Amino acid sequence: MPTPTRAFLLGPLLKGVSRSFYLTLRVLPTGMRDPIGLAYLLARAADTIADTSLISPEQRLELLLALRAHVNGATDDGTLLRRLTAEVAGQQTQSDEKVLLESLGPALDVLSQLGESDRKAVRGIVTTLSEGMEFDLRTFPDERSGQIAALGNEDDLDRYTYLVAGCVGEFWTTMTYAHMPGTLKERPDTMTGRGVRFGKALQMTNVLRDCGKDLRIGRCYLPQTLLDRHGLGARDLLLPANSLRARPLMVELLRKSLDHFHAALDYTLAIPGWSVRLRLASLWPILIGLDTLLLLVQNDAWLDPQKVSKVRRNHVYRIIGESFMMVASNAMVRKAVEKRIAQIEARF
């Protein structure tokens, strides 16, 4: 294939592999767009390696660690890229993901061309996200083994949600202070803490929404200590008929998720109303995440992978349309978010 250009990597290819997140990326202020988009591409490539179940977890881990080293500046004679093309790219059913893996050389070249602070930040976020993928590969059994493992305790779940999403809120905040100086009036440590909780809110939403699907590849992100408290085992959750029995467990984790969403709201309200693009980029995932949790709490078969609580695309576009009318008003943003939280809590 021809050598991909920077414009192709951060345009059509990014759109192809990021799906709905591309909407958020496009609304970002210009200076933030390229480093965040590149970080997403590199992390998505790492995730594709980690999720390719047709090769062994040990092989995936080896390739993941090699990619992490190259992101962080290790030199390569082309062996890694050839291995990724031969061992992983050909296994992809999505053509965009195949092209992404075949485009890692040019993507790493773009990384080397970033300014020093952006390059350091992108390397940091991709490293941390890949540690979350490593955590998965080391914690859970091979998807084809028929076995299931659960996280040990709630600290493990909290660490996991940081590694795969909380760190993104941290990175996002770093990018905002670097590229939009003077925009955020709160102290950096305050905003970073809120950003971490923002990411955790979104990942907790994913954990609950995707529970039925994850169990079928041997992964139970609901901690064993929590299962024990509710008289459940990981295999009990494989039965959709146990959805009501497991509902108190789901509600307990929902409460934790909503606490994080309150911090996400505080994060968004700390962005000045005149910074419309940055506000929209924060507001959209909050509204979509809360609407997902509302579907979840209304779903009496939430453990059934055939009945996933997923916000439909036309509803996402409706959220986007409505957000333009409220984004500059603290009162309207707060009302929209708190209304959704109240609707969810009313279903407990």
Secondary structure, DSSP 8 states (H G I E B T S, - for coil): -----HHHIIIIIHHHHHTTHHHHHHHS-HHHHHHHHHHHHHHHHHHHHHH-TTS-HHHHHHHHHHHHHHHTT----SHHHHHIIIIIGGG-SSHHHHHHHHTHHHHHHHHHHS-HHHHHHHHHHHHHHHHHHHHHHHHS--TTS---EE-SSHHHHHHHHIIIIIHHHHHHHHHHHHHSTTS--S-HHHHHHHHHHHHHHHHHHHHHHTHHHHHTTTEE-S-HHHHHHTT--GGGGG-GGGTTTTHHHHHHHHHHHHHHHHHHHHHHHTS-TT-HHHHHHHHHHHHHHHHHHHHHHT-TTTT-TTS-----HHHHHHHHHHHHHHTT-HHHHHHHHHHHHHHHHTT-
